[in-house]
Amino acid sequence: MNERFRVLCADIDKLTISELNTELIKIIENDQKKIVANHNLHSVYLLSKEPNLREFWNKAHLIHIDGMPLIWWGKVLGYPLNLENRITYLDWINPLLDIANQYHWKIYYLGGKKGVAERAKEKILKNYKNVSLRVHDGFFNPDKNSDDNKYIINEINEFTPNILMVGMGMPRQEMWILDNFKNLNANVVLNSGACFDYIAGEQKTPPRYLGKIGLEWLHRLINDPKRLSKRYLVEPISLTPLFARDFINRYFLKS
């Protein structure tokens, strides 16, 4: 069993990419239906501002760590976390596709601008011949009773994907999964952000060495300051009370 810790009022699981892939294999081989989520500082911030989002992470079977600050802070709190426990989609997507190719999995990706996921699909299928892949952009009416949404749910369920990747940005993707999870016919549902945007070249991929030293955010900020300034420069400061609470609880109030 994986170890689960609470950091900044959010639950995170200690996993490596290999362990996470093994868990996905078990879920799919047993024909189960599970949410596999992730946390970073941005999702923790959203959780602190929108408590109704907690239901999404409460439903998650696994919550991998998608941000070095959570690794660092976990270590400050004495948890046995290290670099290999940080699983961002940029590092996970190829090992995930390797396993999908090996097991002939079906993947459905929902998200991105029109045409972007299609470009990513073309690139993926050139290298992963055994993967069945369908995509749909994220520009539709997400109301669960809308015709758009009903069409997408039907399309997903007719395809019966082993993995459904929902990449519509936080918190829209999490709320969409919450609204529709019980009606989805998929084994593993992932909140996958802009994963296919990077594959398609729509967004610049940060050098992977920056991820290892915790500066991936800086590359993103420089390339898209208008959209990301608040996320990277303001949101972490607003989490100061949670950092303080963690520290006090861990080192002054523990029994």
C-alpha positions in Angstrom: 0.0 0.0 0.0 1.2 3.5 -0.8 1.8 6.0 2.1 -0.6 9.0 2.3 0.3 12.2 4.0 -1.6 15.5 4.6 0.3 18.6 3.5 -1.3 22.1 3.5 -4.7 20.5 4.3 -4.4 18.3 1.2 -3.9 14.6 1.0 -1.0 13.3 -1.2 0.3 9.8 -1.9 3.9 8.8 -1.9 4.3 7.2 -5.3 6.8 6.7 -8.1 5.9 6.6 -11.8 6.5 2.9 -11.8 4.2 2.4 -8.8 1.6 4.6 -10.3 1.6 2.7 -13.5 1.3 -0.6 -11.6 -1.8 0.7 -9.8 -3.3 1.7 -13.2 -2.7 -1.8 -14.5 -4.5 -3.3 -11.5 -7.5 -1.0 -11.8 -7.9 -1.8 -15.5 -7.3 -5.5 -15.2 -9.9 -5.7 -12.5 -12.3 -3.6 -14.6 -12.7 -1.0 -11.9 -13.6 2.7 -12.2 -11.4 5.1 -10.3 -10.2 8.7 -10.2 -6.5 9.2 -10.1 -5.8 12.9 -9.2 -2.9 15.1 -8.4 -1.9 18.0 -6.3 0.3 21.0 -6.7 0.4 24.5 -5.0 -2.2 25.8 -7.5 -4.7 23.0 -6.7 -4.1 23.5 -2.9 -4.8 27.2 -3.4 -8.0 26.5 -5.3 -9.0 24.0 -2.6 -8.5 26.6 0.1 -10.8 29.0 -1.8 -13.4 26.6 -3.1 -14.1 24.0 -0.4 -16.7 22.3 -2.7 -13.7 21.0 -4.7 -12.7 18.8 -1.8 -15.3 16.3 -2.9 -13.2 15.7 -6.0 -10.1 14.8 -4.1 -12.1 12.8 -1.5 -13.3 10.6 -4.4 -9.8 10.1 -5.8 -8.3 6.6 -5.4 -4.8 8.0 -5.7 -3.4 11.5 -5.5 0.1 11.8 -6.9 2.3 14.8 -6.3 2.6 17.3 -9.2 4.8 20.0 -7.7 8.3 20.2 -6.1 7.1 22.7 -3.3 4.9 19.9 -1.9 7.9 17.6 -1.9 10.0 20.2 -0.1 7.4 21.1 2.4 6.6 17.4 3.1 10.3 16.9 3.8 10.3 19.9 6.2 7.4 18.1 8.0 9.4 15.0 8.3 7.8 12.9 5.6 10.0 10.5 3.5 9.4 12.2 0.2 12.0 12.7 -2.5 12.4 13.7 -6.2 11.1 10.5 -7.6 7.8 11.1 -5.8 7.1 14.1 -7.9 5.0 12.9 -10.9 4.2 15.7 -13.4 2.5 14.8 -16.6 5.5 16.0 -18.6 7.5 13.2 -17.0 4.7 10.7 -16.7 3.1 10.8 -20.2 5.7 8.8 -22.0 5.9 6.0 -19.4 2.1 6.0 -19.3 1.9 5.7 -23.1 4.6 2.9 -23.0 2.3 0.9 -20.7 -0.8 1.7 -22.7 1.0 0.5 -25.9 2.1 -2.7 -24.2 -1.4 -3.5 -23.0 -3.3 -2.2 -26.0 -5.2 0.3 -23.9 -7.8 2.8 -25.2 -7.4 6.4 -24.2 -9.8 9.3 -24.6 -8.5 12.9 -24.2 -11.0 15.7 -23.5 -9.6 19.2 -23.5 -7.6 22.0 -25.3 -8.3 24.3 -28.1 -9.9 23.0 -31.3 -7.3 21.1 -33.3 -4.6 20.9 -30.6 -5.5 17.5 -29.2 -5.7 16.2 -32.8 -2.1 17.3 -33.5 -1.1 15.6 -30.3 -2.9 12.5 -31.3 -1.1 12.3 -34.6 2.3 12.5 -32.9 1.3 9.9 -30.3 0.0 7.4 -32.8 3.2 7.6 -34.8 5.1 6.2 -31.9 2.5 4.1 -30.1 0.9 1.8 -32.7 -1.1 -0.3 -30.2 -2.8 2.6 -28.5 -6.4 3.4 -29.5 -6.8 7.1 -29.0 -9.7 9.5 -29.4 -9.8 13.2 -28.6 -12.3 16.1 -28.3 -11.5 19.7 -27.6 -12.5 21.4 -24.4 -14.7 24.1 -25.9 -18.2 22.9 -25.2 -21.1 23.6 -22.8 -20.0 21.7 -19.7 -23.5 21.8 -18.1 -24.2 18.1 -17.5 -27.7 18.5 -19.0 -26.6 20.3 -22.1 -26.7 18.7 -25.6 -22.9 19.2 -25.9 -22.2 17.4 -22.7 -24.6 14.5 -23.4 -23.0 14.0 -26.8 -19.5 13.8 -25.3 -20.6 11.4 -22.6 -22.1 9.2 -25.2 -19.0 9.3 -27.3 -16.8 8.4 -24.4 -19.0 5.6 -23.3 -19.3 4.1 -26.7 -15.5 4.1 -26.9 -15.2 2.6 -23.4 -11.7 3.9 -22.7 -9.4 2.4 -20.2 -8.1 5.9 -19.5 -10.0 9.1 -19.7 -7.8 12.2 -19.6 -9.7 15.4 -18.8 -7.5 18.4 -19.6 -9.6 21.6 -19.3 -7.7 23.5 -16.6 -8.3 23.7 -12.9 -10.9 23.8 -11.5 -13.1 23.3 -14.6 -11.8 19.8 -15.2 -12.3 18.6 -11.6 -15.8 20.0 -11.5 -16.6 18.3 -14.8 -15.3 15.0 -13.5 -17.4 15.4 -10.3 -20.5 16.2 -12.3 -20.2 13.3 -14.7 -18.2 10.6 -13.0 -21.1 8.3 -12.2 -22.2 8.3 -15.8 -18.8 7.6 -17.3 -17.8 4.2 -18.7 -14.0 4.4 -18.2 -11.6 2.6 -15.9 -9.3 5.5 -14.9 -10.2 9.1 -15.0 -7.3 11.6 -14.8 -7.4 15.4 -14.3 -4.5 16.0 -16.8 -4.3 19.7 -17.4 -2.5 20.9 -20.5 -0.7 17.6 -21.1 -1.7 17.3 -24.8 -0.9 21.1 -25.4 2.8 20.2 -24.7 2.8 17.2 -26.9 1.2 19.2 -29.7 3.8 22.0 -29.3 1.0 24.5 -28.3 2.9 25.3 -25.2 6.7 25.3 -24.7 8.0 22.3 -22.7 10.2 23.5 -19.8 13.6 21.8 -19.8 13.3 18.7 -17.6 16.3 19.6 -15.4 14.4 22.7 -14.2 11.7 20.3 -12.8 14.4 18.5 -10.8 15.6 21.7 -9.1 12.1 23.2 -8.7 12.4 26.0 -11.2 10.0 24.7 -13.9 7.5 27.4 -12.8 10.0 30.1 -13.7 10.2 28.9 -17.3 6.4 28.9 -17.5 6.1 32.3 -15.9 8.6 33.9 -18.4 6.8 32.4 -21.3 3.3 33.3 -20.2 3.5 36.1 -17.5 0.1 37.5 -18.1 -1.7 34.2 -17.3 0.6 32.8 -14.7 1.8 35.8 -12.6 -1.0 35.4 -10.0 -0.5 31.6 -9.8 3.2 31.7 -9.2 3.7 35.0 -7.4 0.5 35.6 -5.4 -1.1 32.3 -4.6 1.8 30.8 -2.7 1.9 33.9 -0.4 -1.8 33.5 0.3 -1.1 29.9 1.6 1.2 31.3 4.4 -1.5 30.5 7.1 -1.6 26.8 5.9 2.2 26.6 6.0 2.2 28.0 9.5 -0.6 25.6 10.6 1.3 22.6 9.3 4.5 23.6 11.1 2.8 24.3 14.4 0.8 21.1 14.3 3.8 19.0 13.4 6.4 20.4 15.8 4.5 22.1 18.6 1.1 20.4 19.0 2.0 16.8 18.2 1.6 14.3 21.0 
